[in-house]
Amino acid sequence: MNFYGKDMNEMMPMHNYLKKEYYNLIFNGNELKRVTLDTIFGNVKRFEIELLEAIKKRDDLKLDCSSIDKLVDNFNDVFWLSEKGVHLHYDKNGYGNDVVELLIPIINLKKNKESSWLVEYLK
């Protein structure tokens, strides 16, 4: 079982808008454990590989994949978990008005030692 919960909802006076941050939780025994990209992928390189693969599977996206740093910057750490895998909230232009969902499928999580632990929680 996993949850998608609200972490923070604070007023940002400079920009006069509400900033909301969300996080993912799983039950680990009798405890709730916060799941981050670091806990799923173990390192930035593994995440970059999975992000590139998810982008390349989407024929409808016309993204320049030559700069992995720019791709990662537009990701903004927003994701959620489901029985299908890890869903990424990807901001194509960096301004929040052109967002797409990318999926890192459960099969990819299973084949990598860094992320295979998560599979049992997604069922």
C-alpha positions, 0 to 999 in steps of 0.5 A: 500500500502506498500513499500520496500525501501533502508535505507543505503548503506555504505562502511564497510572498515573493511570488504571491502563490501557494507552493505545494509539495507532495511525497510518497509513503509506503507501509514498511512493516508497522512504519510509514516510510517516505519514498524519494527518487534517491531511495528508488534509484540509488544514484543520479545516473540510474535515474538519468538512464530511466528518464531517458528511456521513458522519454524515448518511449514517447513518440509524441514528445519532441524533446532534445535529449542531448543535455541530460542536465536540462532534462533532469532540471525540468523534472522537478522531483514530482512523481507518484507510485502505482501498480504500473511503476513510477510516474514522472511529472515532467515539465517540458518547458520549465514554466509549468504550463506544458507538463507530461506524464512519463512512466518508468514501468515496473519491469524496469524497476524489477531488473535493477538492483537499486529499485527492485525492492520497491516492486513488492510495495506496488502490487 
